[in-house]
């Protein structure tokens, strides 16, 4: 499902216009991005949580030459699914 399909699905389920749903979705994603950029965690109970993790400097290898290459420290967004999401995607026991 892409963004356009998500907007259409939410609009159909809520009765809101696609334009209103698109504005709400854009505001939500912008708010999540701004919150993470400020170093704060975003939690949506049942769905999951987003947070920024710092990655330390590490050593990698160039796969073509085998040369050792230092990988600089970085920040990465980590998503941890909530219980409701985990339960929804678990395979059904046979």
N, CA, C and O atoms as a MOPAC input file, in Angstrom:
PM7 MOZYME 1SCF
protein

 N      0.84600 1    -1.17000 1     0.00000 1
 C      0.00000 1     0.00000 1     0.00000 1
 C      0.89200 1     1.23500 1     0.00000 1
 O      1.79500 1     1.36200 1     0.82700 1
 N      0.63300 1     2.12900 1    -0.92200 1
 C      1.39200 1     3.37600 1    -0.95600 1
 C      0.57400 1     4.49000 1    -0.29100 1
 O     -0.53500 1     4.25900 1     0.18900 1
 N      1.13600 1     5.68500 1    -0.27300 1
 C      0.49900 1     6.80400 1     0.42300 1
 C     -0.88000 1     7.11900 1    -0.15300 1
 O     -1.82300 1     7.35900 1     0.60100 1
 N     -1.00600 1     7.12000 1    -1.46900 1
 C     -2.28200 1     7.42800 1    -2.11600 1
 C     -3.34300 1     6.39700 1    -1.74300 1
 O     -4.49000 1     6.75200 1    -1.47500 1
 N     -2.96200 1     5.12600 1    -1.72500 1
 C     -3.89400 1     4.06000 1    -1.35400 1
 C     -4.29000 1     4.16100 1     0.12000 1
 O     -5.44100 1     3.90700 1     0.47600 1
 N     -3.33500 1     4.53200 1     0.97200 1
 C     -3.62100 1     4.70900 1     2.39600 1
 C     -4.61500 1     5.84400 1     2.60300 1
 O     -5.56300 1     5.71100 1     3.37700 1
 N     -4.40300 1     6.94200 1     1.92300 1
 C     -5.30900 1     8.08800 1     2.02200 1
 C     -6.70600 1     7.69000 1     1.57200 1
 O     -7.69200 1     8.03900 1     2.22100 1
 N     -6.79700 1     6.96200 1     0.46300 1
 C     -8.10200 1     6.52700 1    -0.05100 1
 C     -8.79300 1     5.59500 1     0.94100 1
 O     -9.99700 1     5.71400 1     1.16500 1
 N     -8.04000 1     4.66700 1     1.53900 1
 C     -8.63000 1     3.71700 1     2.48400 1
 C     -9.15000 1     4.43600 1     3.72700 1
 O    -10.24900 1     4.14300 1     4.19800 1
 N     -8.37300 1     5.36700 1     4.25500 1
 C     -8.79600 1     6.10200 1     5.45200 1
 C    -10.00200 1     6.97900 1     5.12600 1
 O    -10.93200 1     7.07700 1     5.92600 1
 N     -9.99100 1     7.60900 1     3.96500 1
 C    -11.12100 1     8.44800 1     3.55900 1
 C    -12.39300 1     7.61700 1     3.43400 1
 O    -13.46400 1     8.05400 1     3.85800 1
 N    -12.28400 1     6.42800 1     2.85900 1
 C    -13.44800 1     5.55800 1     2.71100 1
 C    -13.98800 1     5.09800 1     4.06200 1
 O    -15.20100 1     5.02700 1     4.25700 1
 N    -13.08600 1     4.78400 1     4.99800 1
 C    -13.50700 1     4.27600 1     6.30200 1
 C    -14.04900 1     5.36000 1     7.22200 1
 O    -14.89500 1     5.08700 1     8.07400 1
 N    -13.56600 1     6.59100 1     7.05700 1
 C    -13.97600 1     7.66500 1     7.96800 1
 C    -15.04800 1     8.58500 1     7.39600 1
 O    -15.72500 1     9.28900 1     8.14500 1
 N    -15.20500 1     8.58300 1     6.07300 1
 C    -16.15700 1     9.50300 1     5.45900 1
 C    -15.59400 1    10.89800 1     5.27400 1
 O    -16.29800 1    11.79700 1     4.81600 1
 N    -14.32700 1    11.08900 1     5.62700 1
 C    -13.67200 1    12.38400 1     5.41600 1
 C    -13.24300 1    12.50900 1     3.96100 1
 O    -13.14100 1    11.51200 1     3.24700 1
 N    -12.99400 1    13.73200 1     3.53100 1
 C    -12.51800 1    13.92300 1     2.16500 1
 C    -11.05900 1    13.48500 1     2.07400 1
 O    -10.33100 1    13.50200 1     3.06700 1
 N    -10.64600 1    13.09600 1     0.87700 1
 C     -9.25100 1    12.67800 1     0.67600 1
 C     -8.29700 1    13.82700 1     0.98500 1
 O     -7.20100 1    13.60900 1     1.50100 1
 N     -8.71600 1    15.04100 1     0.67100 1
 C     -7.87500 1    16.21100 1     0.93700 1
 C     -7.64900 1    16.38600 1     2.44000 1
 O     -6.53500 1    16.68600 1     2.87000 1
 N     -8.70900 1    16.19800 1     3.24100 1
 C     -8.59000 1    16.31900 1     4.69600 1
 C     -7.70200 1    15.20700 1     5.26900 1
 O     -6.87600 1    15.45100 1     6.14800 1
 N     -7.88500 1    13.99400 1     4.76000 1
 C     -7.07600 1    12.86500 1     5.23300 1
 C     -5.61600 1    13.08400 1     4.86600 1
 O     -4.72600 1    12.82400 1     5.67500 1
 N     -5.36400 1    13.56400 1     3.64600 1
 C     -3.98800 1    13.81800 1     3.22100 1
 C     -3.33600 1    14.87800 1     4.11200 1
 O     -2.17600 1    14.73300 1     4.49700 1
 N     -4.07100 1    15.93600 1     4.44100 1
 C     -3.53200 1    16.98600 1     5.31200 1
 C     -3.23400 1    16.43400 1     6.70700 1
 O     -2.20600 1    16.76300 1     7.29800 1
 N     -4.12300 1    15.60300 1     7.22800 1
 C     -3.91200 1    15.01900 1     8.55400 1
 C     -2.71200 1    14.07600 1     8.54700 1
 O     -1.90300 1    14.09200 1     9.47400 1
 N     -2.59700 1    13.25900 1     7.51000 1
 C     -1.47000 1    12.33100 1     7.40400 1
 C     -0.15300 1    13.08400 1     7.27800 1
 O      0.83900 1    12.70200 1     7.89900 1
 N     -0.13200 1    14.14400 1     6.48800 1
 C      1.08000 1    14.94200 1     6.31900 1
 C      1.47300 1    15.61000 1     7.63700 1
 O      2.65100 1    15.65500 1     7.99300 1
 N      0.48900 1    16.12200 1     8.34800 1
 C      0.75300 1    16.74600 1     9.64600 1
 C      1.29700 1    15.72100 1    10.63000 1
 O      2.22100 1    16.01500 1    11.38800 1
 N      0.72600 1    14.51000 1    10.62200 1
 C      1.18500 1    13.46000 1    11.52100 1
 C      2.63500 1    13.08000 1    11.22100 1
 O      3.44700 1    12.98000 1    12.14100 1
 N      2.96800 1    12.86800 1     9.95600 1
 C      4.33800 1    12.48100 1     9.61400 1
 C      5.32200 1    13.61200 1     9.91600 1
 O      6.43100 1    13.35900 1    10.38600 1
 N      4.92500 1    14.84800 1     9.64900 1
 C      5.79400 1    15.98600 1     9.96400 1
 C      6.05100 1    16.08200 1    11.46500 1
 O      7.17100 1    16.36200 1    11.89300 1
 N      5.01200 1    15.84800 1    12.25900 1
 C      5.14600 1    15.91000 1    13.71500 1
 C      6.05300 1    14.79900 1    14.22800 1
 O      6.87600 1    15.03400 1    15.11300 1
 N      5.91300 1    13.59100 1    13.68200 1
 C      6.78300 1    12.47900 1    14.07500 1
 C      8.23000 1    12.80300 1    13.72800 1
 O      9.12500 1    12.58800 1    14.54600 1
 N      8.46600 1    13.31400 1    12.53700 1
 C      9.82500 1    13.66400 1    12.10500 1
 C     10.41600 1    14.73800 1    13.01800 1
 O     11.55700 1    14.61000 1    13.46400 1
 N      9.65600 1    15.78600 1    13.29800 1
 C     10.14300 1    16.86900 1    14.15500 1
 C     10.44700 1    16.36500 1    15.56700 1
 O     11.44800 1    16.75900 1    16.16600 1
 N      9.59400 1    15.50500 1    16.09300 1
 C      9.78500 1    14.96100 1    17.43800 1
 C     11.04800 1    14.10800 1    17.49700 1
 O     11.83000 1    14.22400 1    18.44000 1
 N     11.25200 1    13.25100 1    16.49600 1
 C     12.45000 1    12.41500 1    16.45000 1
 C     13.69900 1    13.26600 1    16.27200 1
 O     14.73700 1    12.97300 1    16.86500 1
 N     13.61100 1    14.31600 1    15.46300 1
 C     14.75100 1    15.20600 1    15.25000 1
 C     15.15000 1    15.90900 1    16.54600 1
 O     16.31800 1    16.24800 1    16.73800 1
 N     14.18100 1    16.12700 1    17.43200 1
 C     14.45100 1    16.73800 1    18.73600 1
 C     14.97500 1    15.72200 1    19.74400 1
 O     15.25600 1    16.06900 1    20.89100 1
 N     15.10600 1    14.46700 1    19.31800 1
 C     15.64100 1    13.43100 1    20.19200 1
 C     14.61900 1    12.77000 1    21.09700 1
 O     14.98400 1    12.03800 1    22.01800 1
 N     13.33800 1    13.02000 1    20.84400 1
 C     12.28900 1    12.43200 1    21.66700 1
 C     11.73300 1    11.16900 1    21.01000 1
 O     11.85900 1    10.97300 1    19.80100 1
 N     11.12000 1    10.32300 1    21.82500 1
 C     10.51800 1     9.07300 1    21.37000 1
 C      9.04900 1     9.31300 1    21.03600 1
 O      8.39100 1    10.12200 1    21.68900 1
 N      8.52900 1     8.61700 1    20.02300 1
 C      7.11700 1     8.70400 1    19.65500 1
 C      6.49600 1     7.33600 1    19.90800 1
 O      6.92600 1     6.33900 1    19.32900 1
 N      5.47900 1     7.28900 1    20.77500 1
 C      4.81900 1     6.02700 1    21.09900 1
 C      3.35500 1     6.08700 1    20.71000 1
 O      2.64600 1     7.03400 1    21.04900 1
 N      2.91200 1     5.06500 1    19.99500 1
 C      1.49700 1     4.89900 1    19.66700 1
 C      1.09300 1     3.53600 1    20.21300 1
 O      1.39300 1     2.50500 1    19.61200 1
 N      0.41600 1     3.53700 1    21.34700 1
 C      0.08000 1     2.30300 1    22.04600 1
 C     -0.67200 1     1.36300 1    21.11000 1
 O     -1.63500 1     1.75700 1    20.45300 1
 N     -0.22100 1     0.12900 1    21.06200 1
 C     -0.83000 1    -0.88100 1    20.19600 1
 C     -0.15600 1    -0.96300 1    18.84700 1
 O     -0.01500 1    -2.05200 1    18.29200 1
 N      0.26400 1     0.17400 1    18.30700 1
 C      0.91200 1     0.19500 1    16.99400 1
 C      2.41100 1     0.01600 1    17.12500 1
 O      2.98700 1    -0.88200 1    16.51100 1
 N      3.05200 1     0.86500 1    17.92300 1
 C      4.49000 1     0.74100 1    18.11300 1
 C      5.12300 1     2.06000 1    18.50000 1
 O      4.43800 1     3.05000 1    18.75700 1
 N      6.44700 1     2.05300 1    18.53700 1
 C      7.17000 1     3.26200 1    18.92100 1
 C      8.35200 1     3.49500 1    17.98900 1
 O      8.97600 1     2.56000 1    17.48700 1
 N      8.63300 1     4.76600 1    17.78000 1
 C      9.76700 1     5.19900 1    16.98500 1
 C     10.74300 1     5.89200 1    17.91500 1
 O     10.32900 1     6.66100 1    18.78300 1
 N     12.03800 1     5.63200 1    17.74900 1
 C     13.03300 1     6.39000 1    18.50400 1
 C     14.33500 1     6.43400 1    17.71300 1
 O     14.57000 1     5.62200 1    16.81700 1
 N     15.16800 1     7.39900 1    18.06700 1
 C     16.45600 1     7.57900 1    17.40500 1
 C     17.52400 1     6.89600 1    18.24300 1
 O     17.60400 1     7.10400 1    19.45400 1
 N     18.33800 1     6.08500 1    17.59300 1
 C     19.45800 1     5.41500 1    18.26000 1
 C     20.75900 1     5.94100 1    17.66400 1
 O     20.86100 1     6.16300 1    16.45800 1
 N     21.74100 1     6.13500 1    18.52200 1
 C     23.06200 1     6.54500 1    18.05700 1
 C     23.88200 1     5.30300 1    17.75300 1
 O     23.92800 1     4.37000 1    18.55500 1
 N     24.52400 1     5.29000 1    16.60200 1
 C     25.39500 1     4.18800 1    16.22900 1
 C     26.84000 1     4.64200 1    16.36400 1
 O     27.21100 1     5.71400 1    15.88700 1
 N     27.63700 1     3.83100 1    17.00800 1
 C     29.04300 1     4.16100 1    17.23900 1
 C     29.85700 1     3.95400 1    15.95200 1
 O     29.39500 1     3.31700 1    15.00500 1
 N     31.05200 1     4.49500 1    15.94300 1
 C     31.98000 1     4.25300 1    14.83600 1
 C     32.27100 1     2.76400 1    14.78700 1
 O     32.43600 1     2.12100 1    15.82400 1
 N     32.33300 1     2.22400 1    13.59500 1
 C     32.64300 1     0.80300 1    13.46000 1
 C     33.47700 1     0.57400 1    12.21500 1
 O     33.64000 1     1.46700 1    11.38400 1
 N     33.99400 1    -0.61600 1    12.10100 1
 C     34.85400 1    -0.96400 1    10.96800 1
 C     34.06500 1    -1.83900 1    10.00100 1
 O     33.38900 1    -2.78600 1    10.40500 1
 N     34.16300 1    -1.50700 1     8.72300 1
 C     33.53500 1    -2.30100 1     7.67600 1
 C     34.57100 1    -2.71000 1     6.65100 1
 O     35.74300 1    -2.35100 1     6.76400 1
 N     34.14800 1    -3.44900 1     5.66700 1
 C     35.05500 1    -3.86500 1     4.58900 1
 C     34.42400 1    -3.57300 1     3.24100 1
 O     33.22400 1    -3.76000 1     3.04000 1
 N     35.25500 1    -3.11300 1     2.32900 1
 C     34.82600 1    -2.93600 1     0.95300 1
 C     34.72400 1    -4.34200 1     0.35200 1
 O     35.73200 1    -5.04500 1     0.28400 1
 N     33.52900 1    -4.77200 1    -0.08800 1
 C     33.38600 1    -6.14200 1    -0.57700 1
 C     34.17700 1    -6.43000 1    -1.85900 1
 O     34.50100 1    -7.58600 1    -2.13100 1
 N     34.48700 1    -5.41100 1    -2.64000 1
 C     35.23200 1    -5.63200 1    -3.88200 1
 C     36.72100 1    -5.77700 1    -3.64600 1
 O     37.37900 1    -6.60200 1    -4.27900 1
 N     37.25900 1    -4.96700 1    -2.72400 1
 C     38.71300 1    -4.97300 1    -2.51900 1
 C     39.13300 1    -5.62800 1    -1.20300 1
 O     40.29700 1    -5.99200 1    -1.03700 1
 N     38.20300 1    -5.78000 1    -0.27700 1
 C     38.53600 1    -6.32500 1     1.02800 1
 C     39.18500 1    -5.29200 1     1.94500 1
 O     39.56500 1    -5.61300 1     3.07100 1
 N     39.31400 1    -4.06700 1     1.47100 1
 C     39.94100 1    -2.99700 1     2.24200 1
 C     39.10900 1    -2.65100 1     3.47000 1
 O     37.88200 1    -2.57800 1     3.39200 1
 N     39.77200 1    -2.43900 1     4.59800 1
 C     39.10700 1    -2.03500 1     5.82800 1
 C     38.71700 1    -0.56500 1     5.69800 1
 O     39.53300 1     0.27800 1     5.32400 1
 N     37.44300 1    -0.27200 1     6.01800 1
 C     36.92100 1     1.08400 1     5.87000 1
 C     36.24600 1     1.48700 1     7.18600 1
 O     35.37500 1     0.76900 1     7.67700 1
 N     36.64400 1     2.63400 1     7.76000 1
 C     35.95200 1     3.08300 1     8.97200 1
 C     34.57000 1     3.63900 1     8.61300 1
 O     34.43300 1     4.41500 1     7.66700 1
 N     33.55900 1     3.23900 1     9.37200 1
 C     32.20600 1     3.75000 1     9.16800 1
 C     31.95000 1     4.75600 1    10.28400 1
 O     32.00100 1     4.39800 1    11.46000 1
 N     31.67600 1     6.00900 1     9.93000 1
 C     31.52500 1     7.05900 1    10.94800 1
 C     30.27400 1     6.84500 1    11.80400 1
 O     29.36600 1     6.11300 1    11.41000 1
 N     30.23200 1     7.48200 1    12.96900 1
 C     29.03500 1     7.36900 1    13.81000 1
 C     27.84100 1     7.98400 1    13.08900 1
 O     27.98700 1     8.90000 1    12.28000 1
 N     26.66300 1     7.46300 1    13.40000 1
 C     25.44900 1     7.97400 1    12.75500 1
 C     24.26600 1     7.81500 1    13.69600 1
 O     24.37200 1     7.21200 1    14.76400 1
 N     23.15000 1     8.36300 1    13.27700 1
 C     21.89300 1     8.21100 1    14.01500 1
 C     20.91800 1     7.49200 1    13.10000 1
 O     20.88600 1     7.74300 1    11.89600 1
 N     20.12100 1     6.59600 1    13.67300 1
 C     19.15500 1     5.83500 1    12.89100 1
 C     17.81700 1     5.78300 1    13.62100 1
 O     17.76800 1     5.74800 1    14.85100 1
 N     16.74000 1     5.77700 1    12.85000 1
 C     15.40900 1     5.64700 1    13.42400 1
 C     15.11500 1     4.15800 1    13.58700 1
 O     15.31200 1     3.36400 1    12.66800 1
 N     14.64000 1     3.80300 1    14.77800 1
 C     14.30000 1     2.41700 1    15.07800 1
 C     12.80400 1     2.35400 1    15.35500 1
 O     12.26600 1     3.19200 1    16.07800 1
 N     12.13400 1     1.35600 1    14.77600 1
 C     10.70800 1     1.14400 1    15.03400 1
 C     10.54400 1    -0.17300 1    15.76500 1
 O     11.08600 1    -1.19800 1    15.35300 1
 N      9.79200 1    -0.13600 1    16.85200 1
 C      9.47800 1    -1.35900 1    17.59900 1
 C      7.96400 1    -1.53700 1    17.56600 1
 O      7.23000 1    -0.69600 1    18.08500 1
 N      7.49600 1    -2.61500 1    16.96600 1
 C      6.04700 1    -2.81700 1    16.88200 1
 C      5.42400 1    -3.07600 1    18.24400 1
 O      6.04300 1    -3.67600 1    19.12200 1
 N      4.19000 1    -2.61300 1    18.40400 1
 C      3.43500 1    -2.83100 1    19.63600 1
 C      2.76000 1    -4.18700 1    19.62200 1
 O      2.78700 1    -4.88600 1    18.60900 1
 N      2.16300 1    -4.56000 1    20.72200 1
 C      1.54300 1    -5.87200 1    20.87500 1
 C      0.43400 1    -6.10800 1    19.85200 1
 O      0.37000 1    -7.17700 1    19.24400 1
 N     -0.42700 1    -5.13100 1    19.65900 1
 C     -1.54800 1    -5.29900 1    18.72300 1
 C     -1.02700 1    -5.55300 1    17.30300 1
 O     -1.56400 1    -6.40200 1    16.59000 1
 N      0.00300 1    -4.83200 1    16.89500 1
 C      0.58600 1    -5.02600 1    15.56800 1
 C      1.26600 1    -6.38900 1    15.47200 1
 O      1.09700 1    -7.09500 1    14.47800 1
 N      2.02700 1    -6.76100 1    16.48600 1
 C      2.68000 1    -8.07200 1    16.49300 1
 C      1.66000 1    -9.19700 1    16.38500 1
 O      1.83500 1   -10.13600 1    15.60800 1
 N      0.59700 1    -9.09600 1    17.16800 1
 C     -0.42800 1   -10.12800 1    17.15800 1
 C     -1.12900 1   -10.22000 1    15.80700 1
 O     -1.51300 1   -11.30700 1    15.37700 1
 N     -1.29600 1    -9.08100 1    15.13900 1
 C     -1.99700 1    -9.05700 1    13.85000 1
 C     -1.18700 1    -9.72300 1    12.73200 1
 O     -1.76300 1   -10.23100 1    11.77000 1
 N      0.14000 1    -9.72300 1    12.85200 1
 C      0.94700 1   -10.27500 1    11.75400 1
 C      1.55700 1   -11.63000 1    12.05700 1
 O      2.21500 1   -12.22000 1    11.20000 1
 N      1.34600 1   -12.13000 1    13.26700 1
 C      1.86100 1   -13.46600 1    13.60900 1
 C      1.14200 1   -14.51200 1    12.78300 1
 O     -0.05400 1   -14.39000 1    12.51700 1
 N      1.87800 1   -15.55000 1    12.37300 1
 C      1.20800 1   -16.61600 1    11.61700 1
 C      0.21900 1   -17.36700 1    12.51600 1
 O      0.44200 1   -17.53400 1    13.71500 1
 N     -0.85000 1   -17.80100 1    11.91300 1
 C     -1.86200 1   -18.56300 1    12.62800 1
 C     -1.33900 1   -19.98800 1    12.81700 1
 O     -0.89700 1   -20.60700 1    11.84900 1
 N     -1.38000 1   -20.52600 1    14.05000 1
 C     -0.89900 1   -21.89100 1    14.26100 1
 C     -1.73700 1   -22.89200 1    13.47600 1
 O     -2.94900 1   -22.72900 1    13.33600 1
 N     -1.08100 1   -23.92300 1    12.96800 1
 C     -1.79800 1   -24.93300 1    12.17600 1
 C     -2.41100 1   -25.98600 1    13.04700 1
 O     -3.04900 1   -26.90900 1    12.54300 1

